[in-house]
Amino acid sequence: MKIDLSVLNIQYKLHQQEYEAAALRVLCSGWYVLGPEVEAFENEFAAYVGCKYCVGVNSGLDALTLSINALGIGAGDEVLVPANTYIATVLAITKNGAKPVFVEPDVYYGIDADRIEAAITKKTKAIMPVHLYGQACDMDKIMNIADKYNLRVVEDCAQSHGAKYKGTMTGAFGNAGCFSFYPTKNLGAFGDAGAVVTDDEGLYKKLKMLRNYGSKKKYYNQIEGVNSRLDEMQAALLRVKLSHLDELNAERVAIANRYTTEIKNPAIQLPFVRVIENNHVYHQYVIRTKKRDEFQKYLADNGIKTVIHYPIPPHLAECYQHLGYGKGNFPIAEKYADEVLSLPMFNGMTEPEINYVIKCCNLFRVD
Ligand SMILES: Cc1ncc(COP(=O)(O)O)c(C=O)c1O
């Protein structure tokens, strides 16, 4: 049997008529960028997360970068970021001229809230929790620290659409909640897209200007902005998917629950999950094993595709050599990079496929 890590067209086919009607509506409308569909999606997504405002942008990276910019964070400032995140979180900091200060992750793969205070200096301006793999970070502790030190909080929710922490949606805690709608995400578009949610009217207005060349009124450019406009087609298609997001997430959770209860292999560490309702939406189901490369090859030989999220932690990335970090600086993040592996997880995965992944995991032997 051959199983991919993720298959996207099954979801499309599941609600094909709705997607096609939305696409046709846009094609016929004659309005293709920043129009009524974008506005409707922004309103619907803000309501879903439980925030007042939403600004649609081009990508998750833009959502993060523009949020840091709009908060006035730049040269001379430090931003705390988990050492095991995807490179985009760190790029959002460095592209604004600020310095990333890495903090080790906890066992749930989020920023370790107990290590945050030790990393704070006079220059620290913000914390960027990343709800990695779909599980909410320890938001009570993080928000308490942010309050105590008067720090901004920019949540990276690129992998956590619909994940909650004690009943509140990820994205609704910080000054800004930044989402990616890259096609593989739980709420994925059919191309690149992203959004920022916020309760702060000033931030909202600034982000709206920044995404559109820094102008409120066409051709009157008040601040240096970028072109990060969301197009009508993606917004219309996202509206369809958003209306099904809770069902799609529930399906992922059901697949994850089967993995968790049925994979029984002492060589495989299953994900640790905080005992809080709805806090994990399983963007990825990530296991750890000391024999990771052997396990990945074994699964590949048996037709199962897996991916490593992520093989190189940002402090060791080639592009950040100038920051002066080396191997051993963040041993927990480095250990995760050596041991993590994401198992197949996608909407529309069949029972035989799930059974087969479980069976192969259970038959893996290390000498
Ligand atoms: C944790 C995290 N942050 C940010 C991003 C950036 O999103 P995008 O690819 O839409 O720019 C991604 C997605 O790839 C991500 O996984």
The ligand as an SDF file (V2000), in Angstrom:
LIG
                    3D

 16 16  0  0  0  0  0  0  0  0999 V2000
    4.9760   27.4870   12.2080 C   0  0  0  0  0  0  0  0  0  0  0  0
    4.8610   28.2080   10.8980 C   0  0  0  0  0  0  0  0  0  0  0  0
    5.0000   29.5410   10.8710 N   0  0  0  0  0  0  0  0  0  0  0  0
    4.8810   30.2330    9.7280 C   0  0  0  0  0  0  0  0  0  0  0  0
    4.6380   29.6170    8.5310 C   0  0  0  0  0  0  0  0  0  0  0  0
    4.6380   30.4340    7.2900 C   0  0  0  0  0  0  0  0  0  0  0  0
    3.4800   30.3390    6.5370 O   0  0  0  0  0  0  0  0  0  0  0  0
    3.5130   30.5680    4.9580 P   0  0  0  0  0  0  0  0  0  0  0  0
    4.1710   29.3730    4.3470 O   0  0  0  0  0  0  0  0  0  0  0  0
    2.0700   30.7210    4.5980 O   0  0  0  0  0  0  0  0  0  0  0  0
    4.2880   31.8180    4.7130 O   0  0  0  0  0  0  0  0  0  0  0  0
    4.4530   28.2270    8.5100 C   0  0  0  0  0  0  0  0  0  0  0  0
    4.0820   27.5140    7.2650 C   0  0  0  0  0  0  0  0  0  0  0  0
    4.7460   27.0450    6.4820 O   0  0  0  0  0  0  0  0  0  0  0  0
    4.5820   27.5020    9.7170 C   0  0  0  0  0  0  0  0  0  0  0  0
    4.4400   26.1780    9.7390 O   0  0  0  0  0  0  0  0  0  0  0  0
  1  2  1  0
  2  3  1  0
  2 15  2  0
  3  4  2  0
  4  5  1  0
  5  6  1  0
  5 12  2  0
  6  7  1  0
  7  8  1  0
  8  9  2  0
  8 10  1  0
  8 11  1  0
 12 13  1  0
 12 15  1  0
 13 14  2  0
 15 16  1  0
M  END
$$$$
